Amino acid sequence: MTSLRIALSSYRSKEHSGGQGVYVRNLSRELTELGHRVEVFSGPPYAVLDPGVQLTKVPGLDLYRPQDPFRRPALREFRSDLDVLEYATMCTAGFPEPRLFGLRLERLMRSRLGDFDILHDNQTLAPGILRLHRRGVPLLTTIHHPITADRALELAHARGWQRVTKRRFYDFVWMQRRVARQLPAVLTVSETSQADIERDFAVAPERISVVPVGVDVDVFTPPAAPRVEGRLITVASADVPLKGLSVLIAALAQLDPASWRELVVVGSPSDRTNKQLADAGLLDRVSFRSGLPEAELAALLGSAQVHVVPSRYEGFSLPAVEAMACGTPLVASSVGALPDLVGTDAGLLVPPGDPAALAGAVASLLAAPERRAAMGAVGRRRAVGTYSWRAVAQQTAALYEAAIKEQT
């Protein structure tokens, strides 16, 4: 395969499990190992990359940083008209990051179009990205899943004035839909996501290719030490209704306290979640950890007896595959791509939003050590055989070649 000059763009690149930065870091590393030159263009939080991959920062105001969401920037932080527009949009309850990143990237790259053979955009879906393509740069776009699912679930759980602000916040979805319909080539991570993109974004099926997300099977590996008795783990990259954390807490409240010891949540809790835990009397048995380096996350996933994925929707689930690579059996909602990942032999599937069913499945696995071991072994074999990052990079590079050929 010809060595390619690749621009990989990501409007935000959160580096921890479930974040877009995980995809950007691993894909760029493996593409580089294959002999390609990769330059990552990232908005804040900036991508954490491996040696050999160049990072070009695309600064924004970072208005949604976890430690200070919806913050008011100091006057000195406003460096351009785009910064003013970004802040003004946030003040009117909108979410400006994708559109503004596209505009900033357009300004940054328009004098460098000859430096790259292809632009690979990771879920920005902004008009500025499309205009770069129209200037002559071949374009491939990854859509992990259409944000329409997030929007529907958030609105379903919103009440009163919150419904108005949530509806405004998700206005960017319609921008993404308009852009998606005009994209020359789309990469998505599962057949479930492909069907959702065809339905919700009206993208023609012949323009969509499926390449699964990968996992580093040398880092995410079964533990050498015994697992922690009664430990459950779940990953919630954002504490939103889509991730189903409230369903899991309700399930734990139904479990026999003697049947489990603790739940470790990889993520940060919302005030709503802390209140639910307090009301259920579970504050002393549920802990939260965030910002974990990859090796610590792998060790944590491998320490649990059961990994729980209570999501109400998943176009894919990288944390589920990471847990499978660690030989940890799953209890997961039967939604989106999860049935394909888990099957009937790497864990148990339950109806989404059903605390009683979730509690029953967790209890049954905790009580069956041999069954857990057998399911964990199946998950490990599946992760190694199907979801390595090298295989993902090879398939993605083949899509680059096709996009370039189509453009010429």
Sequence and secondary structure as in RCSB ss.txt:
>XXXX:A:sequence
MTSLRIALSSYRSKEHSGGQGVYVRNLSRELTELGHRVEVFSGPPYAVLDPGVQLTKVPGLDLYRPQDPFRRPAL
REFRSDLDVLEYATMCTAGFPEPRLFGLRLERLMRSRLGDFDILHDNQTLAPGILRLHRRGVPLLTTIHHPITAD
RALELAHARGWQRVTKRRFYDFVWMQRRVARQLPAVLTVSETSQADIERDFAVAPERISVVPVGVDVDVFTPPAA
PRVEGRLITVASADVPLKGLSVLIAALAQLDPASWRELVVVGSPSDRTNKQLADAGLLDRVSFRSGLPEAELAAL
LGSAQVHVVPSRYEGFSLPAVEAMACGTPLVASSVGALPDLVGTDAGLLVPPGDPAALAGAVASLLAAPERRAAM
GAVGRRRAVGTYSWRAVAQQTAALYEAAIKEQT
>XXXX:A:secstr
    EEEEEES    STTSHHHHHHHHHHHHHHTT EEEEEE SS     TT EEEE     TT TTSTT    G
GG  SHHHHHHHHHHHTT   HHHHHHHHHHHHHTT GGG SEEEEES   HHHHHHHHTT  EEEE SS THHH
HHHHHHH  THHHHHHHHHTTHHHHHHHHHTT S EEES HHHHHHHHHHS   GGGEEE    B TTTS   SS
   TTEEEEE SS SGGG HHHHHHHHHHS GGG  EEEEES   HHHHHHHHHHT TTTEEEE S  HHHHHHH
HHH SEEEE  S  S  HHHHHHHHTT  EEEES TTHHHHHTTTSEEEE TT HHHHHHHHHHHHT HHHHHHH
HHHHHHHHHHH BHHHHHHHHHHHHHHHHHHH 
